[in-house]
Amino acid sequence: MKTIGLLSDTHNHLDDKFYNFMESCDMIWHAGDIGSIALADKIAKFKPLIAVSGNIDDYQTRLVYPLEQRFTVEEVDVYMTHIGGYPGKYSAAAGKVLRTNPPKIFVCGHSHILRVMFDEKFNCLVMNPGAAGQYGQQPKRTVLRFKLHQGEVKDLEICELPR
């Protein structure tokens, strides 16, 4: 069993309360718009990090973190990209991946809107953790934590902070 911390859109800021929330995590997934390689390095020193770059990330960050990642954790196939959309409104690139080789979990960010939805068409859990950083117009900053165990997602929790 692995406990995952999922965040996106930090825009170079991650509150200490979010670090406290993710203390029990075995790894962190970041769905892009990290904000700087320095913040990515800080997160990676805190917990093992799997991340993608987003549309605001600079060249240095993009050298380390690609636009998309495909990986497996605890028998769960995960596809992560920054700009991905949601059921019925996927980006062209994400839609192509979902149509040709759907993962069990599809993770994206960009919208700053927390959404966790099951897409029956692709038999896939779609997760957007919202925005953890202070940039944007979202009313709350959010981070997710959940467990992966024998191919299943369990015990999903949300940590919210005011913007």
ZAMARGU-4260 file (C-alpha; in steps of 0.2 Angstrom, whole numbers, plus 5000, padded with zeros to 4 digits):
<rodrens>
0) 5000/5000/5000 | 5006/5018/4996 | 4999/5034/5002 | 5000/5047/4988 | 4999/5066/4990
5) 4992/5074/4974 | 4994/5093/4970 | 4995/5105/4955 | 4997/5123/4951 | 5008/5128/4966
10) 5015/5143/4955 | 5031/5143/4966 | 5022/5142/4983 | 5017/5128/4994 | 5011/5132/5011
15) 5018/5123/5027 | 5001/5116/5031 | 5001/5106/5015 | 5018/5099/5019 | 5010/5094/5036
20) 4995/5086/5027 | 5007/5076/5016 | 5019/5070/5030 | 5011/5053/5030 | 5013/5051/5011
25) 5025/5039/5003 | 5026/5050/4987 | 5020/5065/4979 | 5013/5068/4962 | 5013/5086/4955
30) 5002/5089/4940 | 5011/5104/4933 | 5013/5123/4935 | 5026/5120/4948 | 5033/5137/4947
35) 5052/5134/4949 | 5064/5120/4949 | 5069/5126/4967 | 5051/5122/4973 | 5052/5105/4964
40) 5068/5101/4972 | 5061/5106/4989 | 5046/5094/4987 | 5057/5080/4980 | 5068/5082/4996
45) 5053/5080/5006 | 5045/5065/4998 | 5049/5056/4981 | 5041/5066/4967 | 5033/5062/4951
50) 5029/5078/4941 | 5025/5085/4925 | 5028/5103/4919 | 5014/5115/4915 | 5012/5130/4904
55) 5020/5142/4916 | 5035/5132/4920 | 5052/5138/4913 | 5065/5129/4902 | 5075/5123/4917
60) 5059/5114/4925 | 5054/5107/4908 | 5071/5099/4906 | 5068/5089/4922 | 5049/5086/4921
65) 5041/5081/4905 | 5024/5087/4898 | 5017/5070/4902 | 5021/5055/4912 | 5014/5037/4912
70) 5019/5026/4927 | 5012/5012/4938 | 5011/5012/4957 | 5003/4998/4967 | 4997/4990/4951
75) 4988/5006/4946 | 4992/5013/4928 | 4993/5032/4929 | 4994/5045/4915 | 4997/5063/4921
80) 4998/5079/4911 | 4995/5097/4915 | 4982/5102/4903 | 4970/5088/4902 | 4952/5093/4904
85) 4938/5081/4911 | 4925/5069/4905 | 4917/5075/4889 | 4929/5090/4888 | 4947/5082/4886
90) 4961/5091/4878 | 4966/5084/4861 | 4982/5076/4867 | 4973/5068/4883 | 4958/5062/4873
95) 4970/5053/4861 | 4978/5044/4875 | 4962/5040/4884 | 4954/5033/4867 | 4970/5023/4863
100) 4976/5016/4879 | 4966/5022/4894 | 4974/5022/4911 | 4966/5017/4928 | 4969/5035/4934
105) 4971/5051/4924 | 4978/5066/4933 | 4979/5084/4927 | 4979/5101/4933 | 4978/5118/4925
110) 4960/5123/4929 | 4963/5127/4947 | 4946/5117/4950 | 4946/5102/4961 | 4937/5088/4952
115) 4937/5069/4955 | 4926/5060/4943 | 4924/5043/4936 | 4924/5042/4917 | 4913/5027/4913
120) 4917/5028/4894 | 4936/5025/4898 | 4934/5016/4914 | 4945/5028/4922 | 4946/5039/4937
125) 4950/5057/4933 | 4958/5068/4946 | 4962/5086/4946 | 4968/5092/4964 | 4964/5110/4960
130) 4977/5123/4964 | 4989/5122/4979 | 4997/5139/4976 | 4991/5157/4979 | 4990/5162/4961
135) 4973/5162/4953 | 4955/5165/4957 | 4950/5149/4966 | 4941/5152/4982 | 4951/5138/4991
140) 4968/5131/4989 | 4968/5112/4989 | 4978/5096/4990 | 4973/5078/4989 | 4979/5063/4999
145) 4974/5045/4995 | 4980/5027/4996 | 4983/5015/4982 | 4981/4996/4987 | 4981/4981/4976
150) 4975/4991/4961 | 4962/5002/4970 | 4961/5020/4976 | 4955/5021/4994 | 4953/5034/5008
155) 4953/5050/4997 | 4955/5066/5008 | 4955/5084/5004 | 4965/5098/5013 | 4958/5115/5010
160) 4966/5132/5014 | 4959/5149/5010 | 4967/5158/4996
</rodrens>
